[in-house]
């Protein structure tokens, strides 16, 4: 049996090697390395895939979040609601711009925000909400959007882990993750469901005027060369990365189906084990399983991981410490803040290997070891 990896980017490359090699070589030969035809092609293809008016490629997912916030013209001290159980980048950009991150709890089974949690955190200073579609499924967006629109609050979707997932509204309308808020952001980090061979990111919106502003900010605040209307940043998707992403975008749905196959296999293997909680799938959202994350007894987690390691099975803890306990944010957060669901998740989550290249032999082996370790 081949070595087991958390994500197998090499195996994915080998499966479509000729397409990747051709796309990269054509880009190198073209001499158009910045904002070339490959970037414009990917921009158009991604907009079509997402069924969204505007896509703005950029340097990485963190830049995407920062540019999104900059486009809303918020002022220092304005509050942005963000889950405390997520990667640091989501809150980092809030603090970087002099805004105030308001860290809130998440649902203990879906790991995402809920309308009820958000509503309790809204104050007169609240200007934006950043739902994170964590581990591969959509936050329950309809009630959050209804709440935000009623109160004039912007919504920026952090879609770094869920691109390709779909959310069904009450009226039957189906939307891709990242396209339901005022702005959506994603990352193309190599291990993402849609990942390139370096850094990359993108911003989406259905508001064409807002799209122009986002594009301007990402390009030094200019919409005409050497004429700068506002302070911006320099954040571009390299042409070679766009060429790689164009190949992968054609495969994204099949990639996500492969991940769903692994997740279903795990679900069946672990469903009846009392010592573990399997990921809950929200009824309104498909799940593309960027991560397959179990919850185990906190006291047993270290032993559980050591058994996996002894059997050459990698595992990861996303995330071991709440954002409000990170030293970088302590001066911005009330000292008394305690979010029970976040604390419990940080102590209990363990993610198993899941990727597009996993074999049934590997799935069976991992499941067998996990069941043995938990009983």
DAVENZI-V80336 format. One record per helix or strand. SS is the DSSP state (2 for helix, 1 for strand). FROM is the first residue (numbers start at 1). TO is the last residue. If there is no record, write none. Layout:
<<SS/FROM/TO> <SS/FROM/TO>>
This chain:
<<2/9/15> <2/17/30> <1/34/34> <2/37/50> <1/54/58> <2/61/71> <1/79/83> <2/89/96> <1/100/104> <2/115/121> <1/126/130> <1/132/132> <2/134/136> <1/137/137> <2/141/151> <1/154/158> <1/166/168> <1/174/176> <1/183/187> <1/201/205> <2/208/218> <1/219/219> <1/222/224> <1/227/228> <1/234/234> <1/238/238> <2/239/270> <1/276/277> <1/285/285> <1/287/287> <1/292/296> <2/298/310> <1/315/316> <2/323/325> <2/327/329> <2/340/348> <1/349/352> <2/360/374>>
